[in-house]
Amino acid sequence: MVRETGWSLEYIRALSWGQFNELVREIAYQKRMDDYRLTWGFASLMALLATIFGKRTYRAEEFAGEAPGPPDGRRLKVPKVIILADGKEYDLAPLTLNVLCEVEEHFEKGVEELFKPPVGLKVIRYILAKRLGMEEEAVGALVDMKALENLREMLA
């Protein structure tokens, strides 16, 4: 990835989890587009030959497939490990339907409403506490501003 961006490894390591994830998705999309453009040129030639020697008109997409779409802009980013203010890595339990139901019950609102940007601090703390199996206050004490930024991006 350093080769793709020209950025130093130190700069990339300083990116938040969300920024890094978006960067990887964008680079993967650009590479898929580059590969598709190469394939499409060959597919055009194949379509032309098939049309000349066949009984119908062929299109390049029939050989190359459809062009890859851009990465979608909004996803729930769900990491498996997070580093908190104490510098330790914490394994996160999966964000399951049961956890989301507990969130709805706790806040008496639907997740659609709760996850509208900006996601509230209490919602973030509650979900993180559930995924870590800790009390909310203990989790709150471990989340500094950098971790909070990363957590907000996961839910943006």
C-alpha positions in Angstrom: 0.0 0.0 0.0 2.9 2.3 0.6 3.9 1.9 -3.0 0.3 2.7 -4.2 0.1 6.0 -2.3 3.7 7.2 -2.0 3.1 7.8 1.7 5.5 6.7 4.4 4.7 3.7 6.5 4.6 6.0 9.6 2.0 8.2 8.0 -0.2 5.3 7.1 0.1 3.9 10.6 -1.1 7.2 12.0 -4.4 7.0 10.0 -7.5 6.1 12.0 -9.0 2.7 11.5 -11.8 4.3 9.4 -9.4 6.3 7.2 -7.2 3.3 6.6 -10.2 1.1 5.7 -11.5 3.7 3.2 -8.1 4.1 1.7 -7.8 0.3 1.2 -11.3 0.1 -0.4 -10.5 3.0 -2.7 -7.2 1.5 -3.9 -8.8 -1.9 -4.4 -11.5 -0.2 -6.5 -9.0 1.7 -8.6 -7.0 -1.6 -9.2 -10.2 -3.4 -10.2 -11.0 -0.5 -12.7 -7.4 -0.7 -14.1 -7.8 -4.5 -14.6 -11.2 -4.0 -16.2 -9.9 -1.4 -18.7 -7.3 -3.9 -19.8 -9.8 -6.7 -20.1 -12.3 -4.5 -21.8 -9.9 -3.7 -24.7 -9.4 -7.4 -25.3 -13.1 -8.1 -24.9 -13.9 -5.4 -27.5 -11.7 -7.2 -30.0 -13.3 -10.5 -29.2 -16.8 -9.0 -29.6 -15.9 -7.6 -33.0 -14.6 -10.9 -34.2 -17.6 -12.8 -32.8 -19.9 -10.3 -34.5 -18.1 -10.7 -37.8 -18.1 -14.5 -37.7 -21.3 -15.0 -35.7 -25.0 -14.6 -36.4 -25.6 -11.6 -34.0 -24.0 -8.5 -32.6 -21.9 -9.0 -29.5 -20.9 -6.4 -26.9 -17.6 -6.2 -25.1 -19.4 -6.5 -21.7 -20.5 -10.0 -22.7 -16.9 -11.1 -22.6 -15.5 -8.8 -19.9 -18.6 -8.5 -17.6 -19.9 -5.2 -16.2 -17.5 -2.6 -14.9 -16.9 -2.7 -11.2 -18.9 -0.1 -9.3 -17.3 2.4 -6.9 -17.1 1.5 -3.2 -20.3 2.3 -1.5 -20.0 5.3 0.8 -21.7 4.1 3.9 -20.9 0.8 5.7 -20.9 -0.2 9.3 -17.3 -0.8 9.9 -16.9 -3.6 12.4 -13.3 -4.3 13.6 -12.3 -7.3 15.6 -9.6 -5.6 17.7 -9.3 -2.1 19.1 -6.5 -0.3 20.9 -7.8 1.9 23.8 -6.1 4.6 25.9 -4.2 2.1 28.0 -2.3 1.0 24.9 -3.7 -2.6 25.0 -5.4 -4.4 22.2 -8.9 -5.6 23.1 -10.7 -8.4 21.2 -14.2 -7.3 20.3 -17.1 -9.7 20.3 -19.1 -9.7 17.0 -21.7 -7.0 16.5 -24.6 -9.3 16.3 -28.3 -8.8 15.8 -28.8 -9.6 19.5 -26.4 -6.7 20.5 -28.3 -4.3 18.2 -31.6 -5.4 19.7 -30.2 -4.7 23.2 -29.1 -1.3 22.0 -32.7 -0.6 20.8 -34.2 -1.8 24.0 -31.7 0.2 26.1 -32.2 3.5 24.3 -35.9 2.8 23.3 -35.1 3.9 19.8 -34.4 2.0 16.5 -30.9 1.5 15.4 -31.6 3.6 12.2 -32.2 6.6 14.4 -29.4 5.9 16.8 -26.8 5.4 14.1 -27.6 8.7 12.2 -24.5 10.8 12.2 -23.2 12.0 14.5 -23.6 8.9 16.6 -24.1 9.7 20.2 -21.3 9.1 22.8 -23.6 7.1 25.0 -24.5 4.8 22.1 -20.8 4.3 21.2 -20.0 3.5 24.9 -22.9 1.1 25.3 -22.1 -0.9 22.1 -18.4 -1.0 23.0 -19.2 -2.2 26.5 -21.4 -4.9 25.1 -18.7 -6.0 22.6 -16.0 -6.0 25.3 -18.1 -7.6 28.0 -17.3 -4.7 30.4 -19.2 -2.1 32.4 -20.0 1.1 30.6 -18.0 3.3 33.1 -14.9 1.1 32.8 -15.1 1.3 29.0 -15.6 5.1 29.2 -12.4 5.4 31.2 -10.4 3.6 28.5 -11.6 5.6 25.5 -9.4 8.7 24.8 -10.0 11.2 22.0 -8.1 9.1 19.3 -10.0 5.9 20.2 -13.3 8.0 20.2 -12.5 9.3 16.7 -12.0 5.7 15.4 -15.2 4.5 17.1 -17.2 7.3 15.6 -15.9 6.5 12.1 -16.9 2.9 12.6 -20.5 3.9 13.0 -20.5 6.8 10.5 
